[in-house]
């Protein structure tokens, strides 16, 4: 059933996600801090653009947000809460701390609203294809209401528990990806160093226990030194910082994650802010080249 929705945040993920909502027949109003992106959205997908969050969410059944970090979502969600109609649901797709998700859920509840933390996995390609994985935290009632609408851009949607649970699940996702990417980077780097052709090696080992999504989708471009797509280093550095903060407060021990977080810090210093996360191999190649000059 078509619904009245607002989408706040039209970045590389939000723009296509909101587009799928429009294509599904929902009445979409968008807001973005850079007005040109909202204007472009309306030109491509129709709907309406608003001058601010309050204007965008007025009368909406569902409000979707996809912004940068804890501070951004706190600011935009609170602006939305002040104008949302009673009973409306805000679904946040930003990757944040579990702490801010719980705080905003409590504030929404006090205002007669609902809040679902719903970070996503699948990257820009998944958003464009409408094939994201969504891990959610919130009340069963709010999730049940929002799930059919989220389905416009997701292939998998699951409620993981109370507020904050979606964010905690996304942390697990990022922890696993970070370790896999570093392992793949080291494997390809080693193959080249000992005289093997990396792509040939991958063709063999990808048929066995070493196979992974990262190997299938990133090994060839890593071997070619191409990192101009996918999930950016600066975003992964932010996400791993959230993971490590949560680990410190929960007593979890994440030695590999902490190490890979340092490696991403080195990549940022090397100028790889917008490079894909698979650019971990560039750090290894740079280190080898530096050794060769000594």
Secondary structure, DSSP 4 states (H G I P E B T S, - for coil): ---EEEEE--STTHHHHHHHHHHTT-EEEEE-SSHHHHHHHHHHH-SEE-SSHHHHHTT-SEEEE--SSHHHHHHHHHHHHTTSPTT-EEEE-S---HHHHHHHHHHHHHTT-EEEE--EESHHHHHHHT-EEEEEES-HHHHHHHHHHHTTSEEEEEEEESTTHHHHHHHHHHHHHHHHHHHHHHHHHHHHHTT--HHHHHHHHTTTTT--HHHHHHHHHHHHT--SSSSBHHHHHHHHHHHHHHHHHHT---HHHHHHHHHHHHHHHTT-TTSBGGGHHHHHHHHHHHHHT-
